[in-house]
């Protein structure tokens, strides 16, 4: 009896094309959207890392000389440097 039901189920599966893989899959991935999502996620991770205190401390430690040399430009801009007196 088991072989008769297996035979019947096999015929039904073939009739409804249960195990056939279509030539063109109906679902197409938008790789551009996936890349944009990945970039957004990476940007969020980078922003989180930059806002962390260990990152800030390391950045200041590694760039101390440059920061000291350019602090007036960073905080005040070109106008500040032009208006500043001899203390700079």
VENKABEL-V136521 format. One record per backbone hydrogen bond with DSSP energy under -1.0 kcal/mol. NH is the residue of the N-H (numbers start at 1). CO is the residue of the C=O. Records with the same first field share a line. If there is no record, write none. Layout:
# VENKABEL-V136521
NH->CO, CO
This chain:
# VENKABEL-V136521
5->1
6->2
7->3
8->4
9->5
10->6
11->7
12->8
13->9
14->10
15->11
16->12
18->13
31->29
34->30
35->31
36->32
37->33
38->34
39->35
40->36
41->37
42->38
43->39
44->40
45->41
46->42
47->43
48->44
49->45
50->46
51->47
56->52
57->53
58->54
59->55
60->56
61->57
62->58
63->59
67->63
68->64
69->65
70->66
74->70
75->71
76->72
81->77
82->78
83->79
84->80
88->85
